[in-house]
């Protein structure tokens, strides 16, 4: 390799296993893309923000392996994670007579990755794809584990499939061009791994939060690696979220309600998750699972990452009722009963329900006036 990987690890899923490579200079190195499935054509899926920055370099690297390298540029943002935008990918594949061996490359953040994976799972009933995440959030979370999909007006990620990539390539150089708000959003998904699985990692994040916000490459490399290690361990045990994998959704039940209630794109996903973790910590405390000191510790860290710690008002008449209605559409809900990922003591997560009255009290306490 002309650009050696700083870190490599494997998602162990039997015949569906694949590597995650973390380093600098990966995206523009043709050797990075060796040993992928052979095909006549490749399709890069990106968006209007990322494509001008990185698509030319990726196209150059891929031309060493594919006779044709096509590009489709999607509109940017969570608001476009829908059927209409997904069809732009299918349109490009069909217009270029792409066959079932065509390899798709997701060049962008979580939205691009989720839609590219869903398109790959669906086109001709399944073609290979590769994740090339360019945001911190995508590198530490959404690009790993094979969750793909789009949003529905009534719920986030409600239409999709489990479909694993061939490879995940986290080029740390792409984080240099991220807006500060996107860095903070990604840190929400980094922070979540501490309370649910590794308190030593939470200690490390607290000690290095300023370096992470400032995009110190060594701090980011460790954060991405450790986050991917934890997620790889969980996904290897529960690929299709039958049990354990649900703990990775800490903060997401409240967070998805915020995103849906505001209209996708108002708050970034990571901002909603950060605030959602604060709300979930308060609910954990209300149920006697953690003490107030833990709630305050987590809240301070989330604020230090530049994330909101108070939820928005979604309905001036019955705010808590609106949250509850949206959360009943969450994928973890069972027969209309909301199932929350809560902290069952520092470093441990659990899934459980809670009385509506208790959830209402937490929402009232955690939302802005």
N, C-alpha and C positions, 0 to 999 in steps of 0.2 A: 504493500500500500504506500502510495506517495504521501497520503495524509493519514497516519496511523490513528486508530481509535484511542481515545483516552480511556473509555470504559466500554465493555461489551457484556451483555448478559442475555439470558435466554428465557423466553416464555415456554415452559415445558408443558406441551399439550399433545404429546405423542406425535402422530404423523402431521399434526397441524402446528408443531413447534416452530418458532422463528426467533431470530436474534433482534436485540435492540442495540444499536451502536450509538455512542455519545462521543462527540468530539468537535473539532474545528476544521473547517475546510472540506467537509465531507460532500457537500452538495455539488461542488464543481469538479469533483474528482471522478473520472470515469471508472476507476477501479472499485469505487464504492458500490457500483451497481453490477459488478460481476456476479456470476452464478445465480442470477434470477431466471425465472422461466423464459425459454426462448420464444420469440415471436417476431413477426414482420413489423409490427407497429406498437407504439406506445402512445398513451394519451396523458398529458399533464393536465390536471384539473387545478385551477388556482382562482384567485379573485383579483379585482381591479386594484387592490392595494399591494398585494404581494407579487403579482406577476411581473410588473415592471422592474422590481428589485432583483428577483431571483430566477424567473423563468428562463431567461437567456442562458445563464450558466448551467441550469439543469438540462436544458435542451442540448447544449454542447456535450455534456457528459454522457447523455443517453444515446447520442448519435453513434457512439462507439459500439453500441450493442443492438440498435434497432434501425432498420432502413428508413422508417417513417416515424417522426416524432410530432404528434399533433398537440395542439393547445386549445383548451376552452377556458375562457375567463368569465367567472360568475360575478354577479353583484355581491358586494361585501356586506356582511352583517347577519346577525341572528334573524332579522326580519325576513330574510330571503331563504331561510332553511325550509323550503316548502316544495310541493309537487312541481310548480311552474319552473323553479330554478333547477330542480333535479332533471327535468326533461331536457334542459340545455345540454347536459352530459350525454343523454341518450341520443339527442339529435346529432351531436358531433360524431358519436360512434357510428351511427347508421349512415350519415352523409359521407363518411370516409370508408365505408364498407369494412369496418373493423370486425374481425372474426373472434371466435371464442378463446383464442390464445393471446389476444391483445392485453397488454399490462397497463393498468391505470396507476398514476402517481399523484397522490394527494399532496399538493404543495400549498400549505397555508395553515390556518388555525383549526380549532375544533369543528367549526361549521363545515369547512372544506373537507376535512378528514371524515366526518360523519357522512356527508353526502356522497363523497367518492366511494367510500366503503359500501354504502347502500346500493349505489349504481353498479359497483363490481359484483355484489351479491346477486343482483337482479338481471344484469345484461346477459342474454343467452344462458340464463340460469346459473351464472357464476363464472367470472374471469378473475385472474390474479390482480392484486393491487399492492402498492407499497405506500407506507406512510412517510412523508417528509415534512414533519411538523415545524412550523416557523414561529410559533408563539410558546411562551413558557407553559401556559395552561395545557396546550396540546402535547408538549413534550413530556410533561409529568403525569398526564392523566388520559386525555381523550384519545390519543393515538395508540394507546396500549390496551389490549384486551378484546378487541373485535366487536365492540358495540358500534353499530351504525344506525343511521336513521334520519328522519326529518320531524319537524314539529307539526302539530295540528292546532288550529285555533283554540281548542279546548284543553290542550295539554302538551307539554314539552316531550319530545322524543317518543311520541306514542306510536309512530309507524316506523318500523325498521327491522333489522335482523342482526343476529350474531354471526359475524363473518370475519375471520382472522386475516390479517395482512401477511404478505410474504416476508416483510422486513420493516423495521422502524428505524429511521435515520434522523437522529437529533443533532443537527448542526448548530452548535452554540453561537456561531457567528451571526446567525439570523436574529438573535435576541438583541443585538446592538441597535437594530432599527426599530424596535418596538416602542410605541408611545409609553410613557410612564404609567398611564392608566392600565394598559394591557399587562405590564409587568406586575402591578399590584393584583390584577385579576388572576394571574397565574399563581401568585404566591398563596392565594386562598386554597388552591388544590394541593400545594406543598404542605401548608400548615395542617391540613386535615389528617395527614398520615400520622402525625404525632399522637393526638388524643385517641385515635382508634387502634394504634398498633405499636408505637415506639416512642416512649417518653424521652428517651435519650436523644432521639432526633428532634423532638420538640425543644429540649434544652439547647441543642445546637442551633436551631432556627432562631430562638430568642437571642442567642449570643451573636448571631451573624445577620440579623434582620436588616441592619443598615447597609451591610455589604451587598445583600441580595437586592435591596431596593436600588442601590447604586450600580447594579449589574456587574459586580466583580466576577470575572470569569471562573475563578477557582471556586468561589462560593456557589455559583450557579451550577458548575459541573457536579459538585457534591450533592446539591439539592436535587438535581435531575436524576442522578444515579440512584440515590437512596429512595426517592419516590418511586422510580421504576422497579427497584428491587422489591419494595413492599407490595406494589400492585401485581408484579409478576408472581409473587408467592401466593397471593390471594386468588388470582385468576387461574393459576395452575390447579388449585384445589376445587374451584367452583366456576367453571367457564361460563355457564349460562345463568348465573345469579339465582341458583336454587336455594341458597342459604347464606354462606359466609360472605360472598362477594357483595351482598347488600350493604355491608358496613362501609364500603367505599362511597356510599351516598350520604355520609354524614353531612348535615347542613343542606342537603339537596331537596328535601321535601318542602321545607319552608322556602328555600331558594327558588325552586321551580314555580311555586305559587306567586312569588314576587315577579318573576319574569312574565308569566302568563297574565297576571293581573295588571301589570303596567303596559303590556304590549311588548312583544319580543324586540329587544334592541335598545330599550330605554336604559336599563341597567345591563352591564356586561354580565355574562354567566358567573364569572368568578366573584364579582361584586355581590351578586345575589347569594351565592354560596357562602361567602364570608359572613354576611349578615345572618344567613340561615344557620350557620354554626353557632353564632351567639344565641340565637333563639332556641336551638336544640340544647345548648348547654344550660340555659335557664330552665328548660323543661326537665332535663336530667336532674338538676338541683331540686326542682319542685317535687320530683318523684323520690327524692332521697338517695340518689345514686352518686352524686358528687357534692362537695361542699362549695360554699359561696366563694372561697378563695380560688378554687379552680376556675369557676366561671369568670371571675375578674381577671385572672391571669390570661385566659384565652382571649377575652375581650380586648385587653391591652395589646396583645400581640397582633390581633387582627387589625386594630386601629393603627399600630405602628407600621403595618404593611401598606397603609394607605387605603384601607377598605372601609365601607360604611358599617357601623355597628348598631344602627337603629333602622328598623324596617319602615317602608313607606306606608302611608294610609291608602288602601285600595278602595275603600268605600266609606265615605264620611258618615253614612247612616249606620252601618253595621260592619265595621272593618274586620273584626274577628270572624264574623259569619262568612265574609267573602273569602278570607284565607282558608277557612275550613272547607268551603265548597270547592275551591280549587285543589286543595290537597286530597280530597276524596277521589279525584281523577288521577292521582299519582299512581305509577305502575306498581308500587309496593302496597297499595291499598287492597284489602281483601273484603269482598262483599260490602263495599262502601265504608269499611272500617279503616281508618288511617293507621299505618304502621310507621313508626318513627325510628330512625337510627339515633340511638342515644349513647352517652358515655356511661358505662357501668363501672366506674372507677377509672382513674387515669391510665391510659394505654390499653383500655378494653372497650369494645363497643358491643351493643346488643340491639336487637329489634324488638320493639314492644309498642303497644297501644297506650292511649291515655284518655281519660274522660274529657269530653268536650269542654266542660267547665274549667278544667285545669289548663287546657290548651288556650282557651279564650283569655284566661288571666295572664298567661305568658305573652300572648300577642299584644294585649293591652299594655303590658309593662314594657315591651321591647320596641313598640312602634312610635314613630315621631308624633308629636301632638298635631 
